[in-house]
Amino acid sequence: MKTFKNCIISALLIFSITACQDMLDVNPKGVLTEDQLQDPEQLDGFVTAAYAFMPRSHAFETYNPFIASLRSDDAYKGGGGLNDQTPWYQMEVFSLVNASIGNNDNAWYRAYQGISRVNTAIRAIENVSEEDYPVKQERLAEMRFLRGWIHFKMKRRWKWIPYIDETATVDDIPLISNHPDDMQNDLPLWQKILDDFKFAAEHLPPEQDEVGRANQYAAKAYAAQVLLWMAYPQDNTHQVTGIDTEKLSEALVLVNDIIDSGAFSLASDFAQNFMLEYDNASPESLWELQFTIDDGTPRGNLNEGNGLTAPWWNPYFSCCDFHKASYNLVNAFQVGDDGLPLFDGFNESELKGNYDEYFSRSFDPRLGHTVAIPDFPWKYQEIVFDSTGSRDPGIYGYMNSLKENVRTDSPGLWDEFWMFNSKNQIEVRYAEVLLWKAEILIRLGRQDEALPVINQLRERAANSTEKLKLPDGTFPAEYKVEPYVNGVNINWNAETAWKALVWENRLEMAMEGRRFYDLVRWGIAAEVMNAYFEKESQRYPWMEVAYFTKGRDEYLPIPQAQMNWSKGVYKQNPGY
């Protein structure tokens, strides 16, 4: 894998030279053109450059999970107050968002840079025969996987985006609309993304010799995700108009292919998904972004997208305390005497001014893996987190995000004031696949089959407490979680099964950037977010301006800079 990662550097150099041709009508001397790229090593360099584009994104250009997380009820923006990265504050309260909002255009621009790299690689590969390049179909599949992945990330964020493939010329691209007049809904756009993932699933091997390369199961997982979006079709005001059971059934086939392969399983301890030493080693990981610190370059290929999310905690971390867990989320981890979630009234408990009494309650163990809390262990160490790690607790409280961060003594930590790290980021894990299966079964009226699937996650959570102990061997709170038993602790029917599924999704994937998109996909974002804002505004005055406008806030506006560039070809999203 080190060879694959080191190739990134030379590949980026090749790409940076050839990319100049997009801006010039002349071919400079001494520069390779796509037509000259016939050597497999050169082709592989273009492939590696395509892999490299997104992981190296800086925090302000990124599709990092914490950006989506702060738009949900899981997290507050954090940082040094409301004026520290104001655009993200505007995004988390929704009502202050407009088409010119900052930290929006850079992500759009960065994504199309990546798509350009992918399409450049595809064109180069297609010019070579399989005889000269035996891995041609596999490399094409990898590139179509990455193209689908980038478009997928964009699609969830903006809904209406231009889909650009390798056939689009420099002259074509400015004429490609994000919302063609003849496109009555966004399903044809989803279909293009689905086609990329299906091609990838058909031509990729189940396993790759070099970790980091997309494989068949990663492609099937993303195809299943696209089908899950298509299964909840939306009108032009982003409202879900029904449930397409055919799409759900199609997704179930892919999900079952992954499960039945036997290639993946739940990690024995939840922690293994979020520890540097388990990079590419968790049995739960279908595909993960690769980061390095010791790849022979001065500072490695670090996860710069997480550079803001470490606590403001001297002497361990110097920056920056973004991505703070909300009180609503911490409350959601509470359980009753029966070890089940407090579905009703869970958010009535108050933490402020009531710390000791609050943590005398019982919690799902996944809290300790997800949220850094004063007087709790920091990242499975014999170091206890404390209140000094919070930069502006009067605004954002004391609860830090934990999953994406590393130990204070981690060999993957890079202190550049911004606290970068080299821990990989799992993009799809087996737990999600199980959650998709449970969701599909419940929607198909087969909720009894979903019960043992959900209980697998709850049983794993119950067995994931060993790393949550304090230095003296005790626990900072009572951890408790029990499986659902129909007729004993729950009346398992279509309604309660769905409620349990939504809850389990949140607890399992909290702070991983999934929550907001699930709410939009299910058509309940306005309901959930406005209930969240109503309560949070009583806790924090700055939340009083927060409001989610149904039919607008499900998606961000098309960046005004892109609207200007398109000269009328693009259409703005509703409400902006």
C-alpha positions, 0 to 999 in steps of 0.5 A: 500500500505504501507504493500506492500512496507514494504514487500520489506525489508523482501522479499529482505532478503529472496532473498539475502539468497536463491540467494547464491545457484546460486553460490554454489553447496551446500545448507547451513544449515538454508537457505530456498530453493525454494522447501521449499517455500509453505507458501503464505507469503513466496511466496508473499515475492518473488513477492515483491522482484521482484517488488523492484529490479529496482526502487532502482537502483542507477543512474549508474545501472538504466533504468532511463528516463534521460539516454535515453533522453540525447541520443536524441535531447531533452537533454545534459548530463549536470553535471560538464563538459565533464569529469563528467561521460564521458560514458554518454558524449560518448553516447550522441555524439555516435561517441565515443561509443565502446563495452567497454564503461562505464555505460553500463554493469552495466545496463545489469547485473542489469536487469538480476538480476531482471529477476532472481528474477522474474523467482525464484518467478515464479518457487516457485509459480508454485509449489503451487496449486491454492487451497493453493494459490488462487491468483496463476494465478494473481501472475504469471501474475504479474511476467510475466508482470515484466519479459516482462517489463525488457526484453522490457527495455533491448530490446530497448537499445541493440536489441539483448538480451538473453530471459531467462524464468523460465525453464532455468537452471543454466547450460542452461543460459550460452548457451542461445545466444542473437542472435541465428543463426536461428533467421533471424530478431528480431521479434521472440524475440519481440514475447516472450516479447509480450507473457508475456504481453498477459498472464499478460493482460489475468490474471490480474484484471482491478484494484488492491487493492494495488497500484503499482501492475501491472494491466490488462490495464498496461499489455495491454499498454505494449503489444501495445508498443511491437506491435508498435515496431513489426509494423516497422520491422528492418533488421540486420542493424536496418533499417525499412523495411516497416510497418506491418498494421496487427500489427498496427491493433492488437495494436489498439484493445488494445489501444481502450480497454484502452480508452473505459474502461473509467478507465483513462482520461487526468489529468485536468492540465498537472502538475498533472503527475509530482507532489508528491502529485499526486502519484497514484492519476493522472487519467492519470497514468496506472502504476507507480514505487513506491518510499517512504521516510517514510516506516519505514526504515532509508532512504526509497525506494527512486528514486536513479535513479534521484539522479543526475538530480536536479540543482546545486542550493544552498541552495536548491539542492546540486547536480548534474545538469545532464539532461539539456534541449537542445536549440533544445528542447526549440526551439521546444516549440515555436509557431506562431501567430496561436498557432501552432508549427513552423515546419519549421525553428523552430531551427533558434532562438538563445537563447545565448546572446539574453535571453530577446528577445528570451522569448518575443516569444510565447510558448506551455505551456508544456515548463513551465512544462518541462524545468526549466528556469532562471526567471521562477517559479521552480516547481510551487512554489513562488520561481524563478529559477535562473542562479546559478542553472547551474553548467557548463553553458558554456558547457550545458547552463541554462535549467534544466529538471523539470518533475522528480524533486520536490519542494525545500520544498518537503517532499519527498526530501532526501539530501544525497549530491545526491538529491534523492526524493520519487516521483513516476515515471509514466511508462505509462500515458494515454496521451501516449495511445492517441498518440499511437492511433493517430499514428496507425490511421495515418499509417492506412490512417485514419488521419481524425480520428487522428485529434481530438485525437491529439487535446485532448492533445493540448486542455489540454495543453491550460488549463494547465497554472495556475501553471506556474505564477510568484509570482506576478501573471504574466507569464514569457512568453506568453503561447499559443497553439491552436488545429489543424483545417483542412482547417483553420490553417492546410491542414490536410492530411497524410503528415501533420498529421504525422508531427503533430503527431511526434511533439506532441509526442515530446512536450507531452513526452519531457525529459521522455526518450521516444524520442530516442526510437520513432526515432529508431522505426520509422527509422528516428534516423540518419536523426533527430540526424545528423541534430541536431548535425549539428546545435548544433556544431555551438552552442557548439564546443564540439558537433563537434565530434558528429555523428550518424552512421546509422546501428550502433548507433540505439542500444548500443553495447553488453557490452564487459564484457558480450561478454567475459563472454559468451565465444563466445555465444553472437554476438556483434551488427553491427559496434562495 
